[in-house]
């Protein structure tokens, strides 16, 4: 399939809630935009390097066992962030990875965004099963 990279914006959901309540200016939402997020269909969720988690001001919620190439270890899971790719967005918990690891976009956010990997173009595309339209499946 090859390496698939995408642009992505990640925002602090707590900040967005405060904007909706009128207690924070929209310009003060903590966000990170990357042009090299690695699409990893073998990963489960959204994984961010420690430096981006700190930039976003996300709080650790719990630790969970995770399996990687290094074996099974505990990873920190942080409060939800909004992930935006193109015109689509979703809310997802954030898993911490070391700073030398790129932003990883796993299968759960891909399904929530209704995006799939096109192996020929090595890009994310709207799910062909839904004619490229963003559709949520309820079954």
C-alpha positions as CSV (number, residue, x, y, z in Angstrom):
1,X,0.0,0.0,0.0
2,X,2.8,2.4,0.8
3,X,3.0,5.3,3.2
4,X,0.0,7.6,3.4
5,X,0.3,11.0,4.8
6,X,-2.4,13.6,5.3
7,X,-3.0,17.2,6.6
8,X,-4.8,17.2,9.9
9,X,-5.9,19.8,12.5
10,X,-6.3,18.8,16.1
11,X,-8.1,21.1,18.6
12,X,-8.6,21.0,22.3
13,X,-12.3,20.1,22.8
14,X,-12.5,21.8,26.2
15,X,-11.5,25.0,24.5
16,X,-14.2,24.5,21.9
17,X,-16.8,23.9,24.6
18,X,-15.8,27.2,26.2
19,X,-16.1,29.0,22.9
20,X,-19.6,27.6,22.5
21,X,-20.5,28.8,26.0
22,X,-19.1,32.2,25.3
23,X,-16.3,32.0,27.9
24,X,-13.4,31.8,25.5
25,X,-12.7,33.7,22.3
26,X,-12.5,31.5,19.2
27,X,-9.0,32.8,18.5
28,X,-7.8,31.3,21.8
29,X,-8.6,27.7,21.0
30,X,-5.4,25.6,21.3
31,X,-4.8,23.8,18.0
32,X,-2.1,22.0,16.1
33,X,-2.0,21.7,12.3
34,X,0.3,19.1,10.7
35,X,0.9,18.3,7.1
36,X,2.5,14.9,7.7
37,X,0.1,12.8,9.8
38,X,0.7,9.2,9.1
39,X,-2.4,7.2,8.3
40,X,-2.0,3.9,10.1
41,X,-4.9,1.4,9.6
42,X,-3.2,-1.0,12.0
43,X,-3.5,1.6,14.8
44,X,-6.7,2.0,16.8
45,X,-7.1,5.7,17.6
46,X,-5.4,9.1,17.3
47,X,-1.9,9.1,18.7
48,X,-0.1,12.4,19.3
49,X,3.5,13.1,20.3
50,X,4.0,14.4,23.8
51,X,5.0,17.9,22.5
52,X,1.6,18.3,20.7
53,X,-0.4,17.0,23.7
54,X,1.4,19.7,25.8
55,X,0.8,22.4,23.1
56,X,-2.9,21.5,23.1
57,X,-3.1,21.5,26.9
58,X,-4.8,18.1,27.1
59,X,-5.2,16.4,30.5
60,X,-4.3,12.8,31.1
61,X,-7.4,10.7,31.8
62,X,-6.1,7.2,32.3
63,X,-3.5,4.6,31.3
64,X,-4.2,1.5,29.2
65,X,-2.2,-1.4,28.0
66,X,-1.3,-1.2,24.4
67,X,0.5,-3.5,22.0
68,X,3.2,-2.1,19.6
69,X,6.4,-3.3,17.9
70,X,8.1,-2.9,21.3
71,X,5.6,-5.3,23.0
72,X,2.9,-4.6,25.5
73,X,3.2,-1.5,27.7
74,X,1.1,1.1,29.4
75,X,0.3,4.2,27.4
76,X,-1.3,7.4,28.6
77,X,-4.7,8.4,27.2
78,X,-5.7,12.0,27.2
79,X,-9.1,13.8,27.0
80,X,-10.8,14.2,23.7
81,X,-9.7,16.3,20.9
82,X,-11.4,17.3,17.6
83,X,-9.6,15.9,14.6
84,X,-10.3,17.6,11.3
85,X,-9.2,16.2,7.9
86,X,-10.4,18.1,4.9
87,X,-14.0,19.2,5.6
88,X,-14.7,16.3,8.0
89,X,-14.2,16.2,11.7
90,X,-14.7,13.9,14.7
91,X,-14.1,13.8,18.4
92,X,-11.6,11.2,19.7
93,X,-9.5,10.4,22.8
94,X,-5.8,10.9,22.3
95,X,-3.1,8.3,23.0
96,X,0.4,9.6,23.8
97,X,3.4,8.5,21.7
98,X,7.0,9.7,22.0
99,X,8.1,12.9,20.2
100,X,10.0,11.0,17.6
101,X,6.8,9.3,16.4
102,X,4.6,11.1,13.9
103,X,0.9,11.9,14.5
104,X,-0.8,8.6,13.8
105,X,-4.4,8.4,12.6
106,X,-5.8,5.0,13.3
107,X,-8.9,3.0,12.2
108,X,-11.5,4.5,14.7
109,X,-11.1,8.1,13.5
110,X,-11.0,6.9,9.9
111,X,-14.3,5.2,10.4
112,X,-15.8,8.1,12.2
113,X,-14.7,10.4,9.3
114,X,-15.8,7.8,6.7
115,X,-12.5,7.9,5.0
116,X,-10.5,5.0,3.5
117,X,-7.1,4.6,2.0
118,X,-6.9,4.6,-1.8
119,X,-3.8,2.3,-2.3
120,X,-3.2,3.5,-5.9
121,X,-3.1,7.2,-5.1
122,X,-1.8,6.7,-1.6
123,X,-4.3,9.2,-0.3
124,X,-7.4,9.3,1.9
125,X,-10.7,9.4,0.0
126,X,-14.3,9.4,1.0
127,X,-15.7,5.9,1.4
128,X,-16.6,4.6,-2.1
129,X,-19.4,2.5,-0.5
130,X,-21.1,5.8,0.3
131,X,-20.2,7.5,-3.0
132,X,-17.6,9.5,-1.2
133,X,-20.2,11.2,1.0
134,X,-19.7,11.4,4.7
135,X,-22.1,8.9,6.1
136,X,-22.3,7.5,9.6
137,X,-23.3,3.9,9.9
138,X,-25.7,3.0,12.8
139,X,-25.5,-0.8,12.5
